[in-house]
Amino acid sequence: MTNNLQQLGTVLLTSVVFNEHFQYAGLVAEDRDTLQQFIEGLVAVQDVVYVVITRSDGTVLAQQTKGSRQSSASLERSVDHPLYPDSQIAKQLYQSPSTTPLMTRFSLSTRIGSRFAWEEIVYDFAMPVLRKAKGDTSLPPFSLQMEEGSTNSSSTRPALVSGVVQIGLTDAHLKYELAAMIRNILVFATFIISAGALGAYLLTLRITKPLKSLAGVAQQVAEGHTPMPLTPTTHDEIGQLTSIFNLMTHSLQERSIAITENLGTIKHQVGQLTTLHQVSAAIVQTLDLNQILNTVLQLLIANLGFTRMFLTLRHLERDTAYVAQIAGVSPDIAEAARHLDVPIQNDGSLQADLLIHGKPLLILSLEAVADRIHTPVLELARRTGVTSFVAVPLQSHNQILGYLAADRGAQACTDEDLHMLLTIAGHVAAAIDNARAYSHLEELTQHLEQRIAERTQELSTANALLQEQDRRRSLFLSVASHELRTPMTVIRSFADNMRDGIAGPVSEQQLTYLTRIGHNLSRLTRIVNQLLDWSRLDSEKEMLSLTPVCVETTALLVADSLRTIAAEKSVTIKIVHADGLPAVQGDRDKLEQILWNLIGNAIKFTPPGGRITVDFQTTPEGFVRTCVADTGCGIDPGHVEKLFQEFSKVLSANPTAQGAQLGLFITKSLVTMHRGTIWVESTLGAGARFYFTVPVASSRGDSPRPSTEQNVE
């Protein structure tokens, strides 16, 4: 369908372009009635949304559009919202004529809120109407060569473009037909599914009735009653299901008895899991080490039935262990425990097994292992009344941080107690490690904040010093530049008087020397002026007074001011007039300075007899682009990127014309302040073209605009 649409566009376009009545009576004679008749005939085609006919200069002779769609549910279009192609398509054909239609595809998307409502594809078919150059009688005045082989003749002159015809075709009707087809398919599919569902329902009715009795018995089983066994009435699948259901009921009764017997065990395990969850929740709520340890020991005593618990940690600075937290004992025993400081040695003691080898311990009798316990710890355990206990190491990242121990008073500890403590020990060790890391990080943060404050103070002092140095530098440049102007003016005055013979006759050699003095004084004046401009830019004192300005008028004023300098070198300055050039939003003085720098540079680097051209063009982005082109020495491509840098060391083919090399930097700064851009195109030995853009004013200014081209020679 898309191929057919594209073929239709090609056929419509070629039928109009090849029509002799259209070529002579319509396009050549510019008979708008004839052109309108062709357009109306094309627009009458269902898929055509617009037709545009333009002359070779880009002027639209005739055009018509059906407008844009206003709704995805309708194919109606509104001429209140016209739809036309991009003028760049026709310009492309003027520059590169083609004997075949040029198709351009673009999409039109309509958004409602944050989503796309619909998308429409428009195919633009464009083709130039060609005619042969004057004097070429080999072909009629208008012809289109459709065969590539016919263009190989060396005697054929290049064809001229008389105009361009553009026809836009939309795929909206194609998509509408496709949507209708999909709708029909969905309706048919819905009918098939509904019929299948009805058949499945009728078939299900034959099965559900025998299952109702099974459902009643299942309800009794669900309520906990013991139902009577069912008697199968058939030998089909329902009968087999009844027999299997009886077996299932008997199995459920046996499992119910087993579940009741194990319920106590499950409750105990649930209690342990609840304790583990509470311990984990308590650990993540704080990073305070003492609070974590106290909360964990209290939870284990309350939920797991332990009588006493204590937690021992290793010293970070020395190889000893101390009691970090104890619970379930009297205050005097707790105080005595906190003063214990037991050395860690690989001497076969229980403490070595825990803190060096990382072995969990289940001790059923304290007296049986009394010889493996350090004397202070043994005495404290006996005072507390410990007879049996469990102890597990606290390990994190392959490091043993300490151990956790507990007992049940007169009741002996079990393997279950050991396994439970092992599970909890991992969480406790991670919490201890995190708390220590947080404490260390907090110390580092405080130290870092102090260093940042000190460094900030140093930077503030250095910044203040740099600002003062910058202020002094700017002040020095401003004062020095102003002070240099007075003696330079006096020197120039005396030199001009001597050269004019006021102080007496001068010889030819003296005249040469005086001319060189004047030339170097002019160069020094330019350097001083550039330094002043650069100083104002660097100190951010340069402000813009934006008004609508005609850049062409400004260029004429600058060119007139530079007339004398250009005449000395016999350089011609040409300002090319641009019709309909809009005013720009700019500072009149700054625009004059931009053009003065660019045209002045062009004069300096253009040899005698050369030519400087200034032209203007409006860009689609809403800018006026100005081009200053010369026939001078050009710029080495390797130096172009450094051309706009301040004090750039760019070698020139005319070294005597170089100054402080600040002019282009200042020019770029002024263009940037106008929200424009500047760039250069140049070939060494073939001149240079400097371009800069300035935004168009929001409302057209009333400044006078020249109507003819002016030459300043």
Helices and strands as residue ranges (DSSP letters): H 2-17, H 20-21, I 22-28, H 32-43, E 48-55, E 60-65, E 68-69, E 77-78, H 87-95, E 102-112, E 115-131, G 148-151, E 160-170, H 172-222, H 237-284, H 289-304, E 308-314, E 320-327, H 331-338, E 342-343, H 350-355, E 361-363, G 367-372, H 375-384, E 389-396, E 399-407, H 415-499, H 508-538, E 547-549, H 551-561, H 563-568, E 572-575, E 584-586, H 588-604, E 611-618, E 623-630, G 637-642, G 655-657, H 663-673, E 678-682, E 688-695, E 710-712
